[in-house]
Amino acid sequence: MNVFVLNTGRCGSTTFIRACEHMRNFSAGHETRVHLHGSRRLDYPQNHIEADNRLCWLLGRLDEKYGDQAFYVHLHRDPEATARSFARRMDFGIMQAWREGVLLGGEAQASPLELARDYVDSVEANIRLFLRDKSHCLEVRLEQAAADFTGFWQAIGAQGDLDAALAEWQVRHNASEPTV
């Protein structure tokens, strides 16, 4: 069974995968196929857990390939906290792509935080729409990740060191630099 961790980014996806690395019966990776295109982009090995916020732009293809046969996690965090984290990263990555590629420059008067809120709202809506007909899915909120992750571990029949996996949630992986 494949597991896809759908998310906006800036919500604990790196930590989620670090926790999954303590499983013996699944491989786990964070953005492992982002450099590929075409059919190879979604050609994940069996019994693999993948977290990649770019999957929100490939949901149609993900549905065609895996449909209701995969397990889906909707990983998210307080939307305002997520947007604030993204606003600190406006000049590169997905936020630069959102502003310059999707919005074609965005509104000249829009602040980084307003654009980040728009991105978060759009991605969250895409994920909710995708998951509406999936029977194997679970919500994990960063604010209660340890409890939610334990439920996820049990839902997929994970084997390994759950205590070590839960300890990963006490480490801040890939944190944004605070604003000064």
Sequence and secondary structure as in RCSB ss.txt:
>XXXX:A:sequence
MNVFVLNTGRCGSTTFIRACEHMRNFSAGHETRVHLHGSRRLDYPQNHIEADNRLCWLLGRLDEKYGDQAFYVHL
HRDPEATARSFARRMDFGIMQAWREGVLLGGEAQASPLELARDYVDSVEANIRLFLRDKSHCLEVRLEQAAADFT
GFWQAIGAQGDLDAALAEWQVRHNASEPTV
>XXXX:A:secstr
  EEEE  SSSSHHHHHHHHTTBSS EEEESTTTT  GGGGG   TTEEEE GGGGGSHHHHHHHHGGGSEEEEE
E  HHHHHHHHHTTTTSHHHHIIIIIISTT  TT  HHHHHHHHHHHHHHHHHHHHTT SSEEEEEGGGHHHHHH
HHHHHTT  B HHHHHHGGGS  S      
